[in-house]
Amino acid sequence: MKCKIEVREPDWKPLEAVLPPEHCAVFMYMGNAGRVVLYKHRDTRRYLNIDAATGRFYRYVDGHYTEIDRELALEYVHGSIG
């Protein structure tokens, strides 16, 4: 999936559905790429990309959003993996 990033009103629901409230505080809303909502971790500067409609996770690779599993997405955004 390749989409242009649009900045809209922040949509925190997808993030709040996967993380406890105290963990959401370290993320910034960055925009949307179609249905995918982009959140940036304040410390690692890595993105957590969540499809607002399905709750699926994506990683931006080689100019496209590629679906990945939840565990891998969370490990990546927290800096556990490269």
N, CA, C and O atoms as a Tinker XYZ file with bonds, in Angstrom:
   328  protein
     1  N      0.848000   -1.159000    0.000000    73     2
     2  CA     0.000000    0.000000    0.000000    64     1     3
     3  C      0.904000    1.236000    0.000000    63     2     4     5
     4  O      1.776000    1.360000    0.861000    81     3
     5  N      0.713000    2.125000   -0.929000    73     3     6
     6  CA     1.468000    3.369000   -0.999000    64     5     7
     7  C      0.463000    4.510000   -0.995000    63     6     8     9
     8  O     -0.461000    4.541000   -1.809000    81     7
     9  N      0.652000    5.454000   -0.065000    73     7    10
    10  CA    -0.298000    6.538000    0.062000    64     9    11
    11  C      0.402000    7.824000    0.413000    63    10    12    13
    12  O      1.467000    7.823000    1.029000    81    11
    13  N     -0.202000    8.914000    0.017000    73    11    14
    14  CA     0.271000   10.234000    0.396000    64    13    15
    15  C     -0.124000   10.480000    1.848000    63    14    16    17
    16  O     -1.231000   10.129000    2.258000    81    15
    17  N      0.767000   11.077000    2.624000    73    15    18
    18  CA     0.479000   11.370000    4.021000    64    17    19
    19  C     -0.353000   12.640000    4.111000    63    18    20    21
    20  O     -0.018000   13.662000    3.513000    81    19
    21  N     -1.442000   12.559000    4.867000    73    19    22
    22  CA    -2.335000   13.685000    5.098000    64    21    23
    23  C     -2.370000   13.971000    6.590000    63    22    24    25
    24  O     -2.469000   13.048000    7.398000    81    23
    25  N     -2.290000   15.221000    6.955000    73    23    26
    26  CA    -2.419000   15.593000    8.364000    64    25    27
    27  C     -3.870000   15.988000    8.597000    63    26    28    29
    28  O     -4.400000   16.889000    7.946000    81    27
    29  N     -4.498000   15.298000    9.536000    73    27    30
    30  CA    -5.902000   15.535000    9.884000    64    29    31
    31  C     -5.987000   15.785000   11.374000    63    30    32    33
    32  O     -4.969000   15.915000   12.053000    81    31
    33  N     -7.210000   15.852000   11.877000    73    31    34
    34  CA    -7.394000   15.882000   13.326000    64    33    35
    35  C     -6.795000   14.590000   13.875000    63    34    36    37
    36  O     -7.026000   13.522000   13.307000    81    35
    37  N     -6.037000   14.660000   14.958000    73    35    38
    38  CA    -5.449000   13.446000   15.528000    64    37    39
    39  C     -6.504000   12.392000   15.862000    63    38    40    41
    40  O     -7.533000   12.690000   16.469000    81    39
    41  N     -6.228000   11.170000   15.455000    73    39    42
    42  CA    -7.093000   10.024000   15.747000    64    41    43
    43  C     -6.321000    9.100000   16.678000    63    42    44    45
    44  O     -5.433000    8.368000   16.239000    81    43
    45  N     -6.655000    9.134000   17.950000    73    43    46
    46  CA    -5.945000    8.351000   18.948000    64    45    47
    47  C     -6.569000    6.979000   19.182000    63    46    48    49
    48  O     -5.967000    6.143000   19.857000    81    47
    49  N     -7.748000    6.729000   18.647000    73    47    50
    50  CA    -8.451000    5.470000   18.923000    64    49    51
    51  C     -7.662000    4.222000   18.517000    63    50    52    53
    52  O     -7.602000    3.277000   19.303000    81    51
    53  N     -7.051000    4.174000   17.321000    73    51    54
    54  CA    -6.286000    2.967000   16.969000    64    53    55
    55  C     -5.133000    2.697000   17.943000    63    54    56    57
    56  O     -4.874000    1.545000   18.291000    81    55
    57  N     -4.445000    3.751000   18.380000    73    55    58
    58  CA    -3.343000    3.579000   19.320000    64    57    59
    59  C     -3.855000    3.146000   20.687000    63    58    60    61
    60  O     -3.288000    2.252000   21.315000    81    59
    61  N     -4.923000    3.781000   21.140000    73    59    62
    62  CA    -5.500000    3.457000   22.442000    64    61    63
    63  C     -6.061000    2.042000   22.496000    63    62    64    65
    64  O     -6.192000    1.461000   23.573000    81    63
    65  N     -6.392000    1.487000   21.330000    73    63    66
    66  CA    -6.915000    0.120000   21.279000    64    65    67
    67  C     -5.822000   -0.925000   21.478000    63    66    68    69
    68  O     -6.121000   -2.069000   21.820000    81    67
    69  N     -4.561000   -0.550000   21.269000    73    67    70
    70  CA    -3.477000   -1.542000   21.364000    64    69    71
    71  C     -2.510000   -1.290000   22.514000    63    70    72    73
    72  O     -1.734000   -2.179000   22.866000    81    71
    73  N     -2.540000   -0.096000   23.108000    73    71    74
    74  CA    -1.609000    0.224000   24.189000    64    73    75
    75  C     -2.357000    0.770000   25.400000    63    74    76    77
    76  O     -3.404000    1.403000   25.262000    81    75
    77  N     -1.804000    0.518000   26.594000    73    75    78
    78  CA    -2.396000    1.137000   27.779000    64    77    79
    79  C     -2.195000    2.659000   27.737000    63    78    80    81
    80  O     -1.246000    3.133000   27.112000    81    79
    81  N     -3.062000    3.422000   28.386000    73    79    82
    82  CA    -2.996000    4.887000   28.323000    64    81    83
    83  C     -1.622000    5.462000   28.667000    63    82    84    85
    84  O     -1.180000    6.422000   28.035000    81    83
    85  N     -0.947000    4.890000   29.655000    73    83    86
    86  CA     0.355000    5.434000   30.052000    64    85    87
    87  C      1.421000    5.246000   28.962000    63    86    88    89
    88  O      2.400000    5.991000   28.925000    81    87
    89  N      1.241000    4.274000   28.092000    73    87    90
    90  CA     2.194000    4.065000   26.988000    64    89    91
    91  C      1.866000    4.957000   25.795000    63    90    92    93
    92  O      2.752000    5.283000   25.005000    81    91
    93  N      0.621000    5.349000   25.659000    73    91    94
    94  CA     0.217000    6.219000   24.544000    64    93    95
    95  C      0.850000    7.602000   24.656000    63    94    96    97
    96  O      1.040000    8.281000   23.647000    81    95
    97  N      1.174000    8.018000   25.864000    73    95    98
    98  CA     1.702000    9.361000   26.092000    64    97    99
    99  C      3.042000    9.611000   25.417000    63    98   100   101
   100  O      3.416000   10.767000   25.218000    81    99
   101  N      3.776000    8.561000   25.057000    73    99   102
   102  CA     5.093000    8.748000   24.423000    64   101   103
   103  C      5.006000    8.785000   22.899000    63   102   104   105
   104  O      6.033000    8.765000   22.221000    81   103
   105  N      3.792000    8.838000   22.358000    73   103   106
   106  CA     3.611000    8.878000   20.913000    64   105   107
   107  C      3.060000   10.229000   20.472000    63   106   108   109
   108  O      2.306000   10.885000   21.190000    81   107
   109  N      3.460000   10.616000   19.276000    73   107   110
   110  CA     2.940000   11.825000   18.632000    64   109   111
   111  C      2.134000   11.386000   17.413000    63   110   112   113
   112  O      2.525000   10.457000   16.707000    81   111
   113  N      1.036000   12.038000   17.173000    73   111   114
   114  CA     0.269000   11.798000   15.954000    64   113   115
   115  C      0.989000   12.518000   14.816000    63   114   116   117
   116  O      1.323000   13.696000   14.938000    81   115
   117  N      1.232000   11.803000   13.698000    73   115   118
   118  CA     1.983000   12.385000   12.588000    64   117   119
   119  C      1.142000   12.583000   11.335000    63   118   120   121
   120  O      1.519000   13.361000   10.459000    81   119
   121  N      0.015000   11.898000   11.236000    73   119   122
   122  CA    -0.836000   12.028000   10.059000    64   121   123
   123  C     -1.422000   10.688000    9.664000    63   122   124   125
   124  O     -1.359000    9.708000   10.406000    81   123
   125  N     -1.999000   10.678000    8.457000    73   123   126
   126  CA    -2.604000    9.461000    7.918000    64   125   127
   127  C     -2.058000    9.202000    6.523000    63   126   128   129
   128  O     -1.769000   10.129000    5.767000    81   127
   129  N     -1.925000    7.938000    6.204000    73   127   130
   130  CA    -1.614000    7.503000    4.839000    64   129   131
   131  C     -2.801000    6.635000    4.439000    63   130   132   133
   132  O     -2.789000    5.420000    4.638000    81   131
   133  N     -3.815000    7.262000    3.881000    73   131   134
   134  CA    -5.061000    6.540000    3.622000    64   133   135
   135  C     -5.713000    6.206000    4.949000    63   134   136   137
   136  O     -5.955000    7.095000    5.764000    81   135
   137  N     -6.000000    4.925000    5.173000    73   135   138
   138  CA    -6.611000    4.487000    6.438000    64   137   139
   139  C     -5.582000    4.253000    7.529000    63   138   140   141
   140  O     -5.942000    4.068000    8.692000    81   139
   141  N     -4.300000    4.259000    7.166000    73   139   142
   142  CA    -3.245000    3.973000    8.136000    64   141   143
   143  C     -2.901000    5.247000    8.909000    63   142   144   145
   144  O     -2.553000    6.275000    8.328000    81   143
   145  N     -3.007000    5.147000   10.236000    73   143   146
   146  CA    -2.696000    6.277000   11.109000    64   145   147
   147  C     -1.248000    6.118000   11.569000    63   146   148   149
   148  O     -0.831000    5.038000   11.985000    81   147
   149  N     -0.488000    7.215000   11.487000    73   147   150
   150  CA     0.941000    7.193000   11.774000    64   149   151
   151  C      1.223000    7.844000   13.126000    63   150   152   153
   152  O      0.845000    8.990000   13.366000    81   151
   153  N      1.889000    7.101000   13.998000    73   151   154
   154  CA     2.283000    7.600000   15.314000    64   153   155
   155  C      3.794000    7.453000   15.441000    63   154   156   157
   156  O      4.353000    6.423000   15.064000    81   155
   157  N      4.458000    8.481000   15.972000    73   155   158
   158  CA     5.904000    8.453000   16.142000    64   157   159
   159  C      6.237000    8.393000   17.625000    63   158   160   161
   160  O      5.717000    9.174000   18.422000    81   159
   161  N      7.110000    7.457000   17.984000    73   159   162
   162  CA     7.561000    7.315000   19.371000    64   161   163
   163  C      8.536000    8.448000   19.689000    63   162   164   165
   164  O      9.479000    8.676000   18.931000    81   163
   165  N      8.327000    9.150000   20.782000    73   163   166
   166  CA     9.149000   10.314000   21.120000    64   165   167
   167  C     10.617000    9.973000   21.365000    63   166   168   169
   168  O     11.490000   10.784000   21.054000    81   167
   169  N     10.907000    8.801000   21.910000    73   167   170
   170  CA    12.287000    8.440000   22.232000    64   169   171
   171  C     13.006000    7.740000   21.083000    63   170   172   173
   172  O     14.119000    8.122000   20.722000    81   171
   173  N     12.375000    6.720000   20.509000    73   171   174
   174  CA    13.041000    5.952000   19.457000    64   173   175
   175  C     12.931000    6.618000   18.096000    63   174   176   177
   176  O     13.703000    6.307000   17.190000    81   175
   177  N     11.971000    7.540000   17.941000    73   175   178
   178  CA    11.699000    8.239000   16.676000    64   177   179
   179  C     11.210000    7.276000   15.596000    63   178   180   181
   180  O     11.264000    7.599000   14.409000    81   179
   181  N     10.741000    6.115000   15.991000    73   179   182
   182  CA    10.210000    5.123000   15.055000    64   181   183
   183  C      8.697000    5.204000   15.024000    63   182   184   185
   184  O      8.054000    5.643000   15.978000    81   183
   185  N      8.151000    4.770000   13.905000    73   183   186
   186  CA     6.713000    4.866000   13.686000    64   185   187
   187  C      5.978000    3.578000   14.023000    63   186   188   189
   188  O      6.468000    2.475000   13.781000    81   187
   189  N      4.791000    3.751000   14.587000    73   187   190
   190  CA     3.821000    2.684000   14.759000    64   189   191
   191  C      2.659000    3.066000   13.854000    63   190   192   193
   192  O      1.991000    4.074000   14.086000    81   191
   193  N      2.419000    2.264000   12.828000    73   191   194
   194  CA     1.416000    2.556000   11.805000    64   193   195
   195  C      0.268000    1.563000   11.934000    63   194   196   197
   196  O      0.465000    0.355000   11.805000    81   195
   197  N     -0.920000    2.075000   12.188000    73   195   198
   198  CA    -2.068000    1.217000   12.473000    64   197   199
   199  C     -3.224000    1.570000   11.539000    63   198   200   201
   200  O     -3.586000    2.739000   11.401000    81   199
   201  N     -3.796000    0.556000   10.904000    73   199   202
   202  CA    -4.971000    0.751000   10.061000    64   201   203
   203  C     -6.151000    1.061000   10.974000    63   202   204   205
   204  O     -6.515000    0.247000   11.822000    81   203
   205  N     -6.742000    2.227000   10.803000    73   203   206
   206  CA    -7.832000    2.675000   11.675000    64   205   207
   207  C     -9.056000    1.776000   11.592000    63   206   208   209
   208  O     -9.781000    1.635000   12.577000    81   207
   209  N     -9.299000    1.171000   10.445000    73   207   210
   210  CA   -10.499000    0.346000   10.264000    64   209   211
   211  C    -10.315000   -1.086000   10.758000    63   210   212   213
   212  O    -11.248000   -1.680000   11.298000    81   211
   213  N     -9.120000   -1.644000   10.576000    73   211   214
   214  CA    -8.923000   -3.065000   10.878000    64   213   215
   215  C     -8.047000   -3.332000   12.091000    63   214   216   217
   216  O     -8.083000   -4.427000   12.652000    81   215
   217  N     -7.251000   -2.329000   12.507000    73   215   218
   218  CA    -6.318000   -2.534000   13.608000    64   217   219
   219  C     -5.042000   -3.253000   13.187000    63   218   220   221
   220  O     -4.222000   -3.598000   14.038000    81   219
   221  N     -4.863000   -3.483000   11.903000    73   219   222
   222  CA    -3.645000   -4.133000   11.416000    64   221   223
   223  C     -2.470000   -3.159000   11.471000    63   222   224   225
   224  O     -2.653000   -1.942000   11.454000    81   223
   225  N     -1.274000   -3.711000   11.536000    73   223   226
   226  CA    -0.054000   -2.919000   11.670000    64   225   227
   227  C      0.740000   -2.942000   10.381000    63   226   228   229
   228  O      0.739000   -3.926000    9.642000    81   227
   229  N      1.427000   -1.821000   10.125000    73   227   230
   230  CA     2.209000   -1.686000    8.899000    64   229   231
   231  C      3.561000   -1.066000    9.205000    63   230   232   233
   232  O      3.713000   -0.283000   10.143000    81   231
   233  N      4.540000   -1.437000    8.387000    73   231   234
   234  CA     5.861000   -0.820000    8.438000    64   233   235
   235  C      6.160000   -0.261000    7.054000    63   234   236   237
   236  O      5.884000   -0.900000    6.038000    81   235
   237  N      6.725000    0.934000    7.028000    73   235   238
   238  CA     7.033000    1.589000    5.768000    64   237   239
   239  C      8.382000    1.066000    5.280000    63   238   240   241
   240  O      9.414000    1.309000    5.905000    81   239
   241  N      8.363000    0.340000    4.151000    73   239   242
   242  CA     9.560000   -0.281000    3.607000    64   241   243
   243  C      9.613000   -0.026000    2.102000    63   242   244   245
   244  O      8.660000   -0.324000    1.381000    81   243
   245  N     10.720000    0.520000    1.640000    73   243   246
   246  CA    10.937000    0.746000    0.209000    64   245   247
   247  C      9.778000    1.487000   -0.467000    63   246   248   249
   248  O      9.363000    1.132000   -1.571000    81   247
   249  N      9.267000    2.510000    0.204000    73   247   250
   250  CA     8.234000    3.348000   -0.389000    64   249   251
   251  C      6.820000    2.818000   -0.298000    63   250   252   253
   252  O      5.908000    3.374000   -0.909000    81   251
   253  N      6.623000    1.726000    0.473000    73   251   254
   254  CA     5.287000    1.132000    0.603000    64   253   255
   255  C      5.024000    0.728000    2.048000    63   254   256   257
   256  O      5.951000    0.432000    2.802000    81   255
   257  N      3.752000    0.721000    2.419000    73   255   258
   258  CA     3.353000    0.205000    3.722000    64   257   259
   259  C      3.102000   -1.291000    3.587000    63   258   260   261
   260  O      2.240000   -1.724000    2.823000    81   259
   261  N      3.872000   -2.071000    4.342000    73   259   262
   262  CA     3.795000   -3.523000    4.305000    64   261   263
   263  C      3.234000   -4.013000    5.630000    63   262   264   265
   264  O      3.698000   -3.601000    6.693000    81   263
   265  N      2.244000   -4.883000    5.572000    73   263   266
   266  CA     1.630000   -5.390000    6.798000    64   265   267
   267  C      2.608000   -6.254000    7.579000    63   266   268   269
   268  O      3.312000   -7.090000    7.013000    81   267
   269  N      2.640000   -6.036000    8.900000    73   267   270
   270  CA     3.447000   -6.859000    9.807000    64   269   271
   271  C      2.573000   -7.225000   11.001000    63   270   272   273
   272  O      1.514000   -6.631000   11.206000    81   271
   273  N      3.018000   -8.204000   11.789000    73   271   274
   274  CA     2.185000   -8.591000   12.930000    64   273   275
   275  C      2.396000   -7.627000   14.097000    63   274   276   277
   276  O      3.376000   -6.884000   14.148000    81   275
   277  N      1.470000   -7.663000   15.009000    73   275   278
   278  CA     1.444000   -6.731000   16.135000    64   277   279
   279  C      2.724000   -6.791000   16.952000    63   278   280   281
   280  O      3.316000   -5.756000   17.258000    81   279
   281  N      3.154000   -7.990000   17.304000    73   279   282
   282  CA     4.344000   -8.151000   18.142000    64   281   283
   283  C      5.573000   -7.528000   17.482000    63   282   284   285
   284  O      6.345000   -6.825000   18.134000    81   283
   285  N      5.748000   -7.788000   16.201000    73   283   286
   286  CA     6.880000   -7.228000   15.466000    64   285   287
   287  C      6.797000   -5.700000   15.412000    63   286   288   289
   288  O      7.810000   -5.019000   15.564000    81   287
   289  N      5.600000   -5.165000   15.197000    73   287   290
   290  CA     5.414000   -3.719000   15.141000    64   289   291
   291  C      5.783000   -3.069000   16.473000    63   290   292   293
   292  O      6.448000   -2.033000   16.493000    81   291
   293  N      5.358000   -3.671000   17.581000    73   291   294
   294  CA     5.651000   -3.119000   18.900000    64   293   295
   295  C      7.132000   -3.244000   19.251000    63   294   296   297
   296  O      7.707000   -2.335000   19.849000    81   295
   297  N      7.752000   -4.372000   18.881000    73   295   298
   298  CA     9.184000   -4.533000   19.122000    64   297   299
   299  C      9.969000   -3.488000   18.331000    63   298   300   301
   300  O     10.918000   -2.899000   18.847000    81   299
   301  N      9.573000   -3.263000   17.084000    73   299   302
   302  CA    10.262000   -2.289000   16.235000    64   301   303
   303  C     10.143000   -0.878000   16.807000    63   302   304   305
   304  O     11.149000   -0.181000   16.946000    81   303
   305  N      8.942000   -0.456000   17.135000    73   303   306
   306  CA     8.730000    0.921000   17.586000    64   305   307
   307  C      9.426000    1.203000   18.913000    63   306   308   309
   308  O      9.814000    2.340000   19.182000    81   307
   309  N      9.587000    0.172000   19.744000    73   307   310
   310  CA    10.268000    0.355000   21.033000    64   309   311
   311  C     11.783000    0.172000   20.936000    63   310   312   313
   312  O     12.491000    0.291000   21.935000    81   311
   313  N     12.278000   -0.120000   19.723000    73   311   314
   314  CA    13.724000   -0.228000   19.519000    64   313   315
   315  C     14.333000   -1.567000   19.848000    63   314   316   317
   316  O     15.555000   -1.685000   19.931000    81   315
   317  N     13.502000   -2.593000   20.040000    73   315   318
   318  CA    14.009000   -3.922000   20.359000    64   317   319
   319  C     14.638000   -4.602000   19.160000    63   318   320   321
   320  O     15.518000   -5.450000   19.316000    81   319
   321  N     14.192000   -4.236000   17.955000    73   319   322
   322  CA    14.738000   -4.806000   16.721000    64   321   323
   323  C     15.035000   -3.675000   15.740000    63   322   324   325
   324  O     14.538000   -2.560000   15.896000    81   323
   325  N     15.853000   -3.974000   14.727000    73   323   326
   326  CA    16.248000   -2.964000   13.749000    64   325   327
   327  C     15.358000   -2.800000   12.606000    63   326   328
   328  O     15.618000   -1.970000   11.735000    81   327
